[in-house]
Amino acid sequence: MAKQNVAEQFVDILVRAGVRRLYGVVGDSLNPVVDAVRRNSAIDWIHVRHEETAAFAAGAEAQITGTLAACAGSCGPGNLHLINGLYDAHRSMAPVLALASHIPSSEIGLGYFQETHPDRLFQECSHYSELISSPKQMPRLLQTAIQHAVGRNGVSVVSLPGDIADQPAPEQSASAAIVTSRPTVRPGDAELDKLVAMIDAADKVTLFCGSGTAGAHAEVMELAERIKSPVGHALRGKEWIQYDNPYDVGMSGLLGYGAAYEATHECDLLILLGTDFPYNAFLPDDVQIVQVDVRPEVLGRRSRLDLAVWGDVRETLRCLVPRVRARENRRFLDRMLKKHADALEGVVKAYTRKVEKHVPIHPEYVASVLDELAADDAVFTVDTGMCNVWAARYISPNGRRRVIGSFSHGSMANALPMAIGAQFTDRRRQVVSMSGDGGFTMLMGDFLTLVQYDLPVKVVLFNNSALSMVELEMLVAGLPAYGTTNTNPDFAGVARACGAYGVRVEKPKQLAGALRNAFKYPGPALVDVVTDPNALSIPPKIKAEMVTGFALSASKMVLDGGVGRMVQMARSNLRNVPRP
């Protein structure tokens, strides 16, 4: 048997760690690794058009499967393109191994062509970032990187000079064991006793859930039933906790809806379960707060805590529920449920009904029809911006669907690349990219990746020819919209020119049929929906400074000759105005 080189050994270790695909763009410093992948039947090279797409795709695959995924970039500019997608994967707690190939080892530090220092550059978006400087070092360093990514749920980066990758690999007497799963963390009895006492002493308890409640739906419902507690959620907690939930009061935050804000502010005790919710303006400062999280570093960094509990949410609740006092009083719960139901009938459902003649199409209507027609186990990848709002409010989780996006990093252009990674995990599963025209055009070249691999991703394009979330932020800040308009092509025509199915929708009555046809099409498809650029997202709690800012921006817009735009905006959002 021929002796392996370092690249072949590197790929073998990835395969033993469960990696099945390596997303990237080829380049000379990567050639030994790419060739090793070519000759290894257990792993595929996925050729994308931009390395940022590779990182987003790997992050999405890791989020869908819960296992290690991998991406690669060639030396210098190639691996620099990975950085935004790796930031997103790291902040999403997705286990990703990134290979940053490097210039020849003898030239490092001498200003060589395309020289950077990737082991330094990626330190802020990884748990581990190191340079392989010899063949003998590689197996242990790669194993350490993998175990950082898997054990701490995040990114590891390995920098590998191309000349070292091509050298003979060291002999290994036996395959080293690799950690590929994480343990369960249980809180101590002292913390559990304190938490039981606080719950039993409180009159009104609210649970607020994040992504850390994944796999703990039954335990959260059991606790809510036992203590008659309303259950709210952050954006990343929606898919895990909203479905089959008779205690649901919606979502808090800038994208929120329902009565979650009231439930978190009118309780005596707020229990944060698996959430590092970043917007402390939406958290109360005059109630008792408990936070339960498996990550000790996040405990108390958003708000003052009366009790910090370090533990896995599911295991913590399993220990907690039998010990707390069951109660019968539902007054607080029922009052919050009534507020939530009223809110859903108002702002949330305002533009999902009786809008058949509204042109341009209201984006709320698009999202609601998409929710109705999509498969029960669909994966939705969501662009940052207004698509986040529409997905948060109108896509219904059911325990089988997944909704992923750049919810912590907040990057545009994420939806299409994430759809690529999600679809590669299962070609038979429906994957829908909810893309904005701004985000889609940033990495539009990778629509060709869908065609090249015949991935049946369905891109639903919310095309309002504007960066609408930025416009809304400007309005709230008292500024007129400026620099936010997009001049767009016929995206359906572009899709067809690429070899995919493409259709343009300009009227509400065309929408359902267009989506059904796209879903039936066996390959990649794009539905270009022309949506109302004046549609606004009304937050669950409107504060005085928001109203003041909006009024100021409206005045500036009118004085600048934009009175017609303000009239259109008023017409497009009349039903969204809260009624007393």
N, C-alpha and C positions, 0 to 999 in steps of 0.2 A: 504494500500500500504506500502510495506517495506521501511524503511528509507534508503536513498542512503548512500554509503560511498564516500569518497573524490574522489577516482578513477572514480566512476560512474558519479559524478558531473563534473569532469574534462572532461570526454569523451562527456558528453551532451553539454558542452560549445563549444568544438571543432566542434561538429556537427552543432550547431547553427551558428557558424562562417563559415560554408560551407565546412569543411574538410570531405572528403569522404574516405580517406585511411590513415593509419598510417604505414609507412615503418619502419622496424626494425628487430632486432634479440631478441628473448625472453631471459629473465634472471630473477633471483629470485627477485631482487628489482623492476622489472617491472611487476611482476605477477598480482598485483591487477588491473593495467591499462589494461593489455592484456586480463584479464578475463572480465573486463567491456566492452571492445571492442567486445569480443565474444558474449556478451548478448545484444548488441545494433545493431539492423538490419540496421541502417543508416550509418554504418562505417565498413570498412574491415581492418583487420590486414594483411599486406603484409610481409610475411616472406622471407627476403633476406639472403644471405650467409655471408655478411660482412656489418657492419654498415656504412662504407664509401659509399657503394652502396645505402643504404637507404637515405643518405643525398643528393647524386647526383640525385637519382630518384625523391625525393621530390622537389628539385630545378628545375628539368626539367618539372615536372607537373605544378609547379607554373608559369614557363615561357610560357608554352603552353596555359594554361587556363587563366592566369592573376589573379588567385585567390589564396587564402591561401592553402598551402600544409603542411604536417607534417611528422616528422620522430621521432624515439626514440632509445635510447641506454640505456642499463643497467648500473649499477654503475661502476665507475672506468674505466677499459679497454674498456668496451662496449661503453660508451658514448665518450671516447677519440677517438675511431675510426670514430666518426661522423665529426671530426673537419675539415678535408680537404674538404669534400663535402660541409660543411657549409660555409667555406671560399669562395668557388666557388659561392654558391647561393647568399651570401651577396654581393660579388663583381659584380654579374650579376643582382643585384637589383630584386631578386626573393623573394616574400613574403613567408617565411618558418617559421613554429613554430617547434622548436626542444625540445623534452622532454628528459632531462638528469636525469634519476632516480639516487637515491643517497643511501648511506649507512644509517643504522638506525640513527635517529636524535639524540639519546642520545650518540652516539659514534663519532659524528663529532668533529674533532680537537684532537682526541686521538690516531691517528695512526692505525685506525682499518683496517682490511683486505679490500683491494681494495679501500682504501680511496684516493680520490682526492678532489679538490675544483672546481667543474664544473662551479659554478657561477662566479668564477674568470677566469678560463681557457678560456671561450668562449667570454669574453668581447671584444676582438679585432675583432672577426668575427661576431658581432651582434650589433643591435641597443639597445638591452635590454637583460640582463642576470641576473636573480635573483633567490634566494633560497626561496622556500615555507617552512616556519618554523612552521605553525599551520594550521589546517583545516579552521579556520575562515578567514585566509588570502588568501586562494587559489582562490576563484572566482574573487576577484578584481585584484589579481596579474596576473592571466591568461588572464583576459580581457585586462589589460594594455599591456601585452606581445603581444597579438594578434593585438592590435591597433598600436603598434610600428611597427610590421612586415608589416601590410597592409598600414598604413599611410605613412611610410617612405620607403617602398619597400626594404625589406631586411630581415634579420634573427632576431628572438627572441628566447631566450633559457630560459626554466623554469626547475629548478632543484627541484626534488620532492623525498624526502626520502620515501622508500617503506613502512615504518611503518605508516607514515602520510597518505599515499594513501589509507591505509586499515582502517583508522579511520572513524567514522560517520561524514557525511558532515553537515555543518551548514544549518539551514533553510533559504530558500530564499522566500520572500513574492511574488516576481514577477521576471520574466526573465529580466535581465539587457540588455539594447540595446548595440549592438556591432557594431562599425564602420567597414564596409567591403568594402569601396570604397574611392577613393581619390578625392579631389576637383581639379578644373582647375585653374591654376595660370596665370593671365594676367598681362603683364608689365604695368607700368605707362605711361601716355601720354608723359611725358618729355623724357623718353627713346625712345619711338616710334618716336617722332619728330626728335630726334638726328639721329636715324637710317635711317629715310627717307631722311634726308639731306645728310648723308654720301653716301647712294646709288645713289641719284640723282647727286651728285658731281663726282662720280667715273666713269671712262671710261670703265674699265674692272673689272667685279665682278665675283667671283667664290663662289659657295655654296659647303660646305663640310659637309656631313651628317653622323650622328651616329644613335644609337638605339633610341635616343630621338625623331626621326622622325616617329616612329611607329604610324600609324593612320593619318599621315600628308602627305601622298603621293600626294594627289590632290593639297594641298596648296603649296607644294614645286614646283610641276610642273607649277602651275599658276604663282608663282614668277619668276621662271626661264624663262618662256615664256615672261613675261612682261619686264624683264630687259636683256633678251638674255644672260643668264648666263650658263656656263658649270656647271655640277653637279657631284662632286666626292663623294666618301663615304669611311668610315672606314669599317673594317670587320663586325662589329656589325650593321652597317647601310645598308649593302648590301641587305638583304632580304626585307627591307622596301622601298628601293628607286631605285634599279637598273631596275626593270621591267617597261615596258611601259614608258620608259624614253628616249625621243629623245635628251636629253641634257647630257646623261651619258658619263663620261670620265674615268670611272674605279675607282680603289681603290689605295689608297696610303699606305705606310708602308712597312715593311719587306716582307709581303706576297702579295704586291700590283701588279698591272698590269695596262696597258693603259697609259693615259695621265694625270692622277690625279695629279701627282707630278708637271708636267709642269703647269697645270692650277692653282694650288695653289701658285706657285712661280712667275708666269708671270702676275698676276692680279694686280690691284690697291687696291682692297678691297676684303678681304677674310672673308666670313661669316660662322662661325662654328655653325651648327644647331644640338643641342642635342648630342654632342659628347665630351667625355673627352679623346680624342685621346692621348695616352701616349707617343708617340715617337716624341718629339719636334725636333729631327734631320730632320724630314720630313716636318716640318712646316717652313714657311719663317720668316725671322726676319727683312725684309725691306719693308713690305707692311702694310697697315692698316688692323687691325683684329677686328672683332666683334664676340662675342660669345653669343649665346642664349641657355639657359638651365634652366630647372625647378629646378635644384639643385644649390642653390647659392654658396655652398661651393666649387664647381668645377670651378667657373668662374675665369679665369685668372691663374689657377695653372699650366698650361702647357706652356703658352706663354704670352708675354706682350699684353694687350688688349687696343684698343683705345675706345671701348665701351663694357660694360658688361650689358646684358639684362637678367633679371630674369623673366622667364616665360615659360609656356608650348609652345612647338614649334608650334603646330597646331593653338592654340589660338593667338599666337603672329603673325603668318603669315596671319591669317584671318583679323587681325586689320591692318597689314602692307600693304598688296598687293594693296588695293584700293587707297592707299595714295602715292605710289611711281610713278614716271614718267615712262610711257611706252616708250620704245625705239625701233628703227628699225635696228640699226647698229648691224650686226651679225659677223663682221670680227673676233673678238676674239673668239667667240663661234665656228664658222666654222673652224678656224685654229686648235683649240683644238680637235674638233671632227675628223678632218683629222688625227691628230697625234694619236688619240685613235684607229681609224680604222687601221692605219698602224701597231700599236703595237699588236693589236689582230691578224692580219694576220701573224705577225712575231713570237715572242716568245710564245705567248699563244696557238696558234693553231699548233705549230711546230710538236708536237708528238701526235696529235689526228687524223692525216691522213697519209696514206701510211706507216703504221707500222705493217701490217699484218704478216710480217716475223720477227719482232723484238722480240727476246727471250733473256733474260727474258722480260716480258711485261712491257712497259712503264706505269708508274702510271697515267700519264696524259690521256692516252688512256682509262684506266679503269674508271677514273672519268667521262670522256666525254660520254662513253657508258652508264654508270650508270645514268647520267643526262638524256640521251635520253630515257631510258627504264623505269625509275621510274615514279610513278603516279604524276599527276598534283597537288595533294594535299599532297604529301609525306612529312614526317618529317625526316630530316637528322640530326643525332647526330654525331658529328665529334671529333675524338681523337686529342689531342694536338700533334703537330709535323708536319710531312710532309702532313698528311691528311688535316690539316688546309689549307695548300697551295692549294692542289688539289680541295678542296671544295670551297675555295674562288674564284678560277679561273674558275672552270668548272661546278659547280652546278648553274643552272639558276633559280632565283626566279621568281615568277609570280603573287604574291599577295595571293596565296593560300598555297604554300609550306612554311615550316619553316626549318631554319637551326640553330641549337643551339650547343654550345660547351663551353669549358672552355676558352672563348676568353679574359677574363679579369684576371682570376687567373692563367691560363696556366698550369693546372694540367694534367698529363697523366692519363690514365685509366678511363676517364670520359664518353666515347662514349657508351659503353654497359650499364652502370647503367642509363645514361640519357635516353637511348632507352626504358628501363623498365618503367620509369616514364611516358614517352611520350605515350607508348602503352597502359598503364592502363587508360589514359584519353579517349581513343577511340579505341576499339579493331578492328574496321572496317577500320581504317585509316592505310595506309602503313607507317611503320617506318623502316628506314634504318640506321644501325650503321656503319659509315665509320671508321673502327678500324685499327690501326697499330698493328703489331705483338707485339711491346713493350708494348703499352698501354693495349692491350687485355689481355696479360698474367698476368698483375698486378692484375686484378680482374676477372680472367677467371672463378673462381668458381661460379660466378653469372650467367654464361651461363645456369647453372642448374635451376636458377629461371625462365628463359624463359620456360624451359621444364616443371617445376612444375606447372606453371600457364597457360601453353599452349599459351604463348604470341607469336603472329606471327611476331616477330621482324626478320628482315633479316640483318645478320651481313656480311658485305662485308669486308674481311680482306685483307689489303694491306700488303702482307707478303714479306718483303725484307730481313728478318733475320738480321736487324740492327736498331739501334737508329739513323736514318738518319739525323734528324734535328740537333742532337748534333754533328754528323760528319761534317755537313755543317758549324756549328758554329766554330768547331775546325779548319777547313780549312781556314775560313775567318780570324781567329785569328793567322794564321801562324803555326798551330800545326798539326801534322799527326793524323789521326783518331786512337784512342786507347780506348779499353774497351767498344766498342759500338756494338759488334757482338752478335747475339742471336742464340743459338742452339735450333731449334724449332721442335716440333712433327709434325705429319700429322694432321693438325687442322681439316680437313674434317673428318678424322677417329675419332678424339676426339668428334666432334659434333655428329656423328652417335652413338658412344658409350654412349653418354648422352641421346640419344633418340630423337635427332633432325635430320633434313635433312642436309647432308654435301656433298660438292663437291669440288674437287681441280681443279684449272685451271692453266695450265702451258704455253698455247699457245694462242695468240690473237684470233684465229678463234674459240676457245672454249668459249670465254667470253660471248658473247651475249646470246647464248643458255643456258649457266649455270645460268645467271642472270634471264632470263625469267622463267626457271624451278623453281628457288628459289622463285621468286615472286608469282608463281602460287601455291606453296606449302601452305597448310592451316595453318601450325604451324611454329615454329621457324626453321630458316635455316641459314647455314653458307656457304659462298662461299670463299674458301681459294685461293686467287689469288697471284701467285708467281710473284713479281714485281722486276724491275731492281734496285738493291741497289746503282747504280752509278748515277741515275737520280738526277739532281740538280734543285733547285729553283733559278731562276735568278731574283733578285729584280728589280723594275721598274727604279731605278737609281743606277748605279754602281759607287762607289766612289773610289778614288785612293787608300785609305788605304785598301779597300776590295781586290783590285787586288794585292797589295803588299803582304797582308797576305796569299792569295791563292797561289801566286808564292812561298812564303817561305815554306808553308806546302808541296807543291808539291816537292820542292827540298829535304826536309827532308824525305818525303815518298820514293823518288827514292833512296836516300843514304841509307835508311834502307831496301833496297831490294824490294820496292814496285813499281817498274817501270811498271809491268804488270797492276796493279790497275790503275795507271795514264793513261795508254793507253786506258783501258776500260772506264774510266771516260770521256776521250776526245771523244771516239766514241759514248757514250751514250748521249752526250750533244751538239754535233756538230751543230745541227739545232738551239740550243738556243743562240748561240753566236751572239750578235747584229752586224748587218752589217752597215757600214757607209752609 
